[in-house]
Every structure is written in C-alpha cells, then in structure tokens.
Amino acid sequence: MNMIGKIKENPVVTIAIVCSIIIPMTVGITSWFYNKKIKKLEAIVKKYNIAYGTKISQSLPKTRAIPSPRSTSKTTEIPKVTKPPKLKPVTSVHPSVRLRGISTELSNDDVKAMLKKHNFFDRDWNKSGNFKNDFKDNGTVIDRKTGLMWQQSGSDNYMEYKDANDYIRKLNRQGLGGYNDWRLPTIEELVSLLEREKVNGRYIDPVFDKNQRWCWSSDTVKLSPGLAWNVNFNVGKVNLNYLVNVSYVRLVRAGQ
C-alpha cells in the first residue's frame, strides 16, 4: 500500500505528517522574524551607544565625579597690619579733690562759698586760703591733686569772650598735647591755680607761662548776662569782666 493509502486509512498518521511539515515551517518563519527583530534592536542599541557613549543595558548612567578645584601655586598673601605708633604712657591720676567742670551762673556769694569750701586763696575774699596743688610738667601740666590737665602757656594775645571759642576749636583741631577735648575752665577750676605767694610777678606756680596775667573762665555772673568771671594772676584774685572786654585764655581738660 502506498503512502496516500496509509494516510486515508489512518487519520493519526495524517496529523503526524501535517505536523511534521507545518511545525518546522512555523518555527523557521518565527525564527526568521525573531532574528530580524534582534538585528534591528542591535542596530538601535549600537546607534544609542555611539550617540550617548553608554550601554543600554545600564539602568542608570554612572555619575561623573565632580572635579576638585584646581590648586594654584600662588598663595593668598595676608596684608601686613601696621602697628600703631607707641604713645607715651600716661601717668595714672587719682585726684583727691573733684572740681566742677560744667559752666554755670554764679553770684558773688556763690564764689565766696566756693573759695571757702576748697580753701582756695583770694587776696580779698579768702586770704587764709592755701590750696596745695601737685603739678607735673610733661609739655602740658597735670595737677594730680585735682586730676586736671592744663595748657602750660595759653593764648599769646588777649581776646573777647566770644573769640575764645575760635581759639579752642583751633587747638582742638591741632590736637594740643595729643588731645582734642580742651575747653575753658570753670571759675572753680581756674582759681585753683592761684598761689598764696607771688612768684616771678604772678600768683601762679612757675611751671606755667607767666604771660597770661588774667584769664577767662566759662562761668558767667548770675543776673548779669553781660559779665563773666575771670582770675587775675597779676593781683591774685577773682574778678568780674565784661564779655566785650579782653582776657587771655588758658585751656583745661579732664586728666586720665
């Protein structure tokens, strides 16, 4: 019996023959399509690798390390700090007497009471006064008794009261003795310089220039706006003087 007869008589054989033909053909066709897809995919991968320099199999690209800043051989130069000039040491002053340094208006009775209180000499109002200063001359004059620093000389010329302010501003701009807070003394401060005895023609210690025979204070006369108090070192007493008259100026400042 030939092959066709067997197929007709036995359906199983028929199915087996058909499967032996169809399955290989199906696998072959599927394999062909699969290989074609793989090649296409490989072409895409290759193209991606060329464009982006990485592999498609990597889920994430590697993180590039951030380059550290380039070091330079040049070092930053720290500017040199110029040391301030050395100043002369200031003698520590511990005054035993504190005098009023704020200007005010005073009557005759106010001045007399002040002279008695501090034992200041005045030829007319307190002849028994004998206040003992403790002067130190270092270009300016420091009174260690009161803690005040005085101008050693004073103005070369006498002037009206209103012109004293210009003189003060000038010396403060110049920095007399290294300071810029000089001012007119109160009558209480100024009369502390009166000496009981006359020396070199003046009632003032010879540590001071004797050219300033009488000097303005910053205090004015109570109920007399046109008058101010001054000290006359030529005769050794406190005086009244009209503001339009003239006197010399000797400046003072609070010591250290």
Kinemage of the C-alpha trace (Angstrom):
@kinemage 1
@onewidth
@group {chain A} dominant
@subgroup {mainchain}
@vectorlist {calphas} color= white
{ca met a 1} P 0.000 0.000 0.000
{ca asn a 2} L 1.392 3.340 -0.897
{ca met a 3} L 1.734 6.477 1.392
{ca ile a 4} L -1.528 8.068 0.258
{ca gly a 5} L -3.450 4.987 1.062
{ca lys a 6} L -1.999 4.895 4.579
{ca ile a 7} L -2.990 8.492 5.185
{ca lys a 8} L -6.515 7.890 4.141
{ca glu a 9} L -6.859 4.777 6.291
{ca asn a 10} L -5.186 6.261 9.428
{ca pro a 11} L -6.030 9.877 10.429
{ca val a 12} L -3.332 9.881 13.120
{ca val a 13} L -0.746 9.370 10.506
{ca thr a 14} L -2.268 12.189 8.587
{ca ile a 15} L -1.997 14.527 11.559
{ca ala a 16} L 1.574 13.438 12.274
{ca ile a 17} L 2.603 14.118 8.720
{ca val a 18} L 0.953 17.520 8.687
{ca cys a 19} L 2.604 18.497 11.995
{ca ser a 20} L 5.983 17.303 10.753
{ca ile a 21} L 5.626 19.698 7.854
{ca ile a 22} L 3.840 22.675 9.387
{ca ile a 23} L 5.705 22.922 12.730
{ca pro a 24} L 9.188 23.204 11.236
{ca met a 25} L 7.897 25.733 8.768
{ca thr a 26} L 6.277 27.745 11.609
{ca val a 27} L 9.419 27.598 13.732
{ca gly a 28} L 11.516 28.617 10.811
{ca ile a 29} L 9.317 31.544 9.979
{ca thr a 30} L 9.156 32.603 13.657
{ca ser a 31} L 12.923 32.268 13.968
{ca trp a 32} L 13.407 34.378 10.873
{ca phe a 33} L 11.147 37.131 12.219
{ca tyr a 34} L 12.830 36.904 15.637
{ca asn a 35} L 16.324 37.201 14.213
{ca lys a 36} L 15.219 40.127 12.119
{ca lys a 37} L 13.845 41.914 15.204
{ca ile a 38} L 17.044 41.172 17.158
{ca lys a 39} L 19.209 42.639 14.414
{ca lys a 40} L 17.007 45.702 14.273
{ca leu a 41} L 17.232 46.066 18.054
{ca glu a 42} L 21.015 45.651 17.968
{ca ala a 43} L 21.210 48.386 15.357
{ca ile a 44} L 19.211 50.691 17.635
{ca val a 45} L 21.459 49.839 20.610
{ca lys a 46} L 24.584 50.472 18.578
{ca lys a 47} L 23.235 53.798 17.423
{ca tyr a 48} L 22.389 54.752 21.045
{ca asn a 49} L 25.872 53.779 22.261
{ca ile a 50} L 27.523 55.876 19.600
{ca ala a 51} L 25.315 58.871 20.356
{ca tyr a 52} L 25.461 58.754 24.165
{ca gly a 53} L 28.609 56.806 24.922
{ca thr a 54} L 26.909 54.375 27.287
{ca lys a 55} L 25.358 50.939 27.314
{ca ile a 56} L 21.630 50.415 27.066
{ca ser a 57} L 21.916 47.516 29.496
{ca gln a 58} L 22.776 50.006 32.272
{ca ser a 59} L 19.700 51.089 34.159
{ca leu a 60} L 21.290 54.410 35.114
{ca pro a 61} L 24.324 56.169 33.734
{ca lys a 62} L 27.277 56.381 36.041
{ca thr a 63} L 27.549 59.630 37.936
{ca arg a 64} L 30.558 61.605 36.888
{ca ala a 65} L 32.810 62.717 39.718
{ca ile a 66} L 32.890 66.468 40.215
{ca pro a 67} L 36.458 67.578 39.641
{ca ser a 68} L 38.080 69.255 42.626
{ca pro a 69} L 39.100 72.879 42.189
{ca arg a 70} L 42.466 73.269 40.669
{ca ser a 71} L 45.053 74.102 43.233
{ca thr a 72} L 47.263 77.010 42.468
{ca ser a 73} L 50.813 77.530 43.441
{ca lys a 74} L 50.036 81.135 44.331
{ca thr a 75} L 49.136 81.617 47.976
{ca thr a 76} L 46.899 84.429 49.160
{ca glu a 77} L 49.038 86.989 50.895
{ca ile a 78} L 47.642 88.334 54.142
{ca pro a 79} L 48.132 92.094 54.240
{ca lys a 80} L 50.550 93.207 56.872
{ca val a 81} L 48.980 95.096 59.742
{ca thr a 82} L 50.786 98.285 60.534
{ca lys a 83} L 51.249 98.630 64.244
{ca pro a 84} L 50.053 101.932 65.688
{ca pro a 85} L 52.807 104.184 66.965
{ca lys a 86} L 53.682 103.770 70.594
{ca leu a 87} L 52.302 106.541 72.752
{ca lys a 88} L 53.865 107.938 75.850
{ca pro a 89} L 52.495 106.187 78.913
{ca val a 90} L 50.007 108.349 80.775
{ca thr a 91} L 50.556 108.720 84.459
{ca ser a 92} L 47.575 107.385 86.331
{ca val a 93} L 45.942 110.170 88.303
{ca his a 94} L 43.834 109.592 91.388
{ca pro a 95} L 42.617 113.069 92.356
{ca ser a 96} L 41.745 113.751 95.954
{ca val a 97} L 39.652 116.806 95.007
{ca arg a 98} L 36.952 116.875 92.357
{ca leu a 99} L 36.113 120.279 90.904
{ca arg a 100} L 33.040 121.285 88.946
{ca gly a 101} L 33.692 121.178 85.208
{ca ile a 102} L 30.293 122.319 83.905
{ca ser a 103} L 29.691 126.002 83.292
{ca thr a 104} L 27.051 127.831 85.311
{ca glu a 105} L 25.956 131.244 86.581
{ca leu a 106} L 27.331 132.355 89.936
{ca ser a 107} L 26.699 135.235 92.263
{ca asn a 108} L 29.322 136.871 94.480
{ca asp a 109} L 28.133 134.792 97.427
{ca asp a 110} L 28.394 131.591 95.366
{ca val a 111} L 32.027 132.358 94.548
{ca lys a 112} L 32.899 133.223 98.146
{ca ala a 113} L 31.362 129.961 99.389
{ca met a 114} L 33.322 128.007 96.759
{ca leu a 115} L 36.601 129.642 97.849
{ca lys a 116} L 35.959 128.656 101.466
{ca lys a 117} L 34.862 125.129 100.571
{ca his a 118} L 38.094 124.252 98.741
{ca asn a 119} L 40.422 126.548 100.731
{ca phe a 120} L 41.351 128.473 97.586
{ca phe a 121} L 43.388 131.660 98.056
{ca asp a 122} L 41.899 135.009 97.060
{ca arg a 123} L 43.540 138.237 98.122
{ca asp a 124} L 40.207 139.851 99.017
{ca trp a 125} L 37.705 137.075 99.737
{ca asn a 126} L 39.856 134.333 101.284
{ca lys a 127} L 43.317 135.478 102.324
{ca ser a 128} L 43.851 132.451 104.530
{ca gly a 129} L 43.274 130.053 101.651
{ca asn a 130} L 46.199 127.723 100.935
{ca phe a 131} L 45.254 125.059 98.404
{ca lys a 132} L 48.177 122.715 97.649
{ca asn a 133} L 48.433 121.579 94.044
{ca asp a 134} L 50.556 118.655 92.876
{ca phe a 135} L 51.821 119.619 89.445
{ca lys a 136} L 53.678 117.506 86.922
{ca asp a 137} L 55.096 119.149 83.804
{ca asn a 138} L 55.197 116.928 80.704
{ca gly a 139} L 54.580 119.504 77.967
{ca thr a 140} L 51.166 120.093 79.408
{ca val a 141} L 50.697 120.437 83.168
{ca ile a 142} L 48.900 117.728 85.133
{ca asp a 143} L 47.587 118.565 88.590
{ca arg a 144} L 47.478 115.241 90.400
{ca lys a 145} L 45.527 116.864 93.217
{ca thr a 146} L 42.512 117.671 91.019
{ca gly a 147} L 43.112 115.325 88.083
{ca leu a 148} L 43.063 118.221 85.614
{ca met a 149} L 45.385 118.691 82.657
{ca trp a 150} L 46.269 122.305 81.887
{ca gln a 151} L 47.655 124.144 78.916
{ca gln a 152} L 51.131 125.169 80.016
{ca ser a 153} L 51.086 128.544 78.316
{ca gly a 154} L 47.810 129.834 76.910
{ca ser a 155} L 46.843 132.296 74.245
{ca asp a 156} L 49.596 134.647 73.092
{ca asn a 157} L 47.143 137.528 72.944
{ca tyr a 158} L 44.103 138.550 74.947
{ca met a 159} L 40.681 138.361 73.301
{ca glu a 160} L 36.997 138.984 73.831
{ca tyr a 161} L 34.950 136.233 75.420
{ca lys a 162} L 33.204 135.302 72.146
{ca asp a 163} L 36.545 134.821 70.383
{ca ala a 164} L 37.671 132.231 72.916
{ca asn a 165} L 35.592 129.598 71.120
{ca asp a 166} L 37.552 130.083 67.896
{ca tyr a 167} L 40.799 129.661 69.810
{ca ile a 168} L 39.516 126.455 71.436
{ca arg a 169} L 38.403 124.971 68.108
{ca lys a 170} L 41.769 125.748 66.557
{ca leu a 171} L 43.760 123.991 69.293
{ca asn a 172} L 41.419 121.002 69.291
{ca arg a 173} L 41.897 120.620 65.536
{ca gln a 174} L 45.651 120.738 66.081
{ca gly a 175} L 45.384 118.181 68.899
{ca leu a 176} L 47.183 120.044 71.646
{ca gly a 177} L 49.191 117.511 73.664
{ca gly a 178} L 47.564 114.726 71.659
{ca tyr a 179} L 44.015 115.598 72.779
{ca asn a 180} L 41.040 117.335 71.188
{ca asp a 181} L 38.728 117.907 74.141
{ca trp a 182} L 40.177 121.123 75.530
{ca arg a 183} L 37.778 123.741 76.922
{ca leu a 184} L 37.549 126.875 79.004
{ca pro a 185} L 37.880 126.134 82.723
{ca thr a 186} L 35.141 126.957 85.196
{ca ile a 187} L 35.984 129.625 87.774
{ca glu a 188} L 36.264 126.816 90.336
{ca glu a 189} L 38.956 125.116 88.253
{ca leu a 190} L 40.760 128.306 87.269
{ca val a 191} L 41.031 129.763 90.781
{ca ser a 192} L 42.641 126.510 91.964
{ca leu a 193} L 45.798 127.763 90.207
{ca leu a 194} L 46.110 130.869 92.413
{ca glu a 195} L 49.147 130.708 94.670
{ca arg a 196} L 49.272 132.272 98.126
{ca glu a 197} L 52.589 133.972 97.359
{ca lys a 198} L 53.649 135.877 94.297
{ca val a 199} L 56.382 134.178 92.229
{ca asn a 200} L 58.054 135.872 89.253
{ca gly a 201} L 55.477 138.647 89.428
{ca arg a 202} L 52.437 136.302 89.265
{ca tyr a 203} L 50.256 134.469 91.787
{ca ile a 204} L 50.728 131.199 89.922
{ca asp a 205} L 53.212 128.333 90.038
{ca pro a 206} L 56.269 128.986 87.814
{ca val a 207} L 55.544 125.762 85.931
{ca phe a 208} L 53.090 127.917 83.954
{ca asp a 209} L 53.889 130.649 81.461
{ca lys a 210} L 53.530 133.995 83.220
{ca asn a 211} L 52.396 135.888 80.095
{ca gln a 212} L 48.703 135.159 80.804
{ca arg a 213} L 48.124 137.774 83.510
{ca trp a 214} L 44.342 137.299 83.685
{ca cys a 215} L 42.221 134.558 82.124
{ca trp a 216} L 38.631 133.922 81.161
{ca ser a 217} L 36.531 131.271 82.882
{ca ser a 218} L 33.451 129.687 81.325
{ca asp a 219} L 31.179 130.822 84.177
{ca thr a 220} L 29.015 133.908 83.818
{ca val a 221} L 27.617 136.176 86.511
{ca lys a 222} L 24.155 135.434 87.849
{ca leu a 223} L 21.561 138.061 86.813
{ca ser a 224} L 24.233 139.824 84.743
{ca pro a 225} L 24.320 138.256 81.261
{ca gly a 226} L 26.983 140.693 80.012
{ca leu a 227} L 29.562 139.645 82.630
{ca ala a 228} L 31.794 136.610 83.135
{ca trp a 229} L 34.135 135.537 85.923
{ca asn a 230} L 37.888 135.563 85.412
{ca val a 231} L 41.028 135.233 87.529
{ca asn a 232} L 43.639 137.955 87.743
{ca phe a 233} L 47.017 136.288 88.379
{ca asn a 234} L 48.668 139.665 88.466
{ca val a 235} L 46.917 140.716 91.694
{ca gly a 236} L 45.822 137.281 92.977
{ca lys a 237} L 42.031 137.442 92.966
{ca val a 238} L 38.772 136.599 91.237
{ca asn a 239} L 37.330 139.357 89.058
{ca leu a 240} L 34.230 140.255 87.079
{ca asn a 241} L 34.800 141.214 83.476
{ca tyr a 242} L 32.504 142.429 80.721
{ca leu a 243} L 32.212 139.999 77.808
{ca val a 244} L 33.226 142.754 75.392
{ca asn a 245} L 36.433 143.336 77.352
{ca val a 246} L 39.501 141.182 76.833
{ca ser a 247} L 41.368 138.472 78.750
{ca tyr a 248} L 43.783 135.668 77.951
{ca val a 249} L 42.756 132.033 77.603
{ca arg a 250} L 44.329 129.027 79.353
{ca leu a 251} L 42.599 125.766 78.458
{ca val a 252} L 41.935 122.704 80.574
{ca arg a 253} L 40.729 119.142 80.114
{ca ala a 254} L 39.900 116.236 82.377
{ca gly a 255} L 43.064 114.238 83.084
{ca gln a 256} L 43.457 110.431 82.926
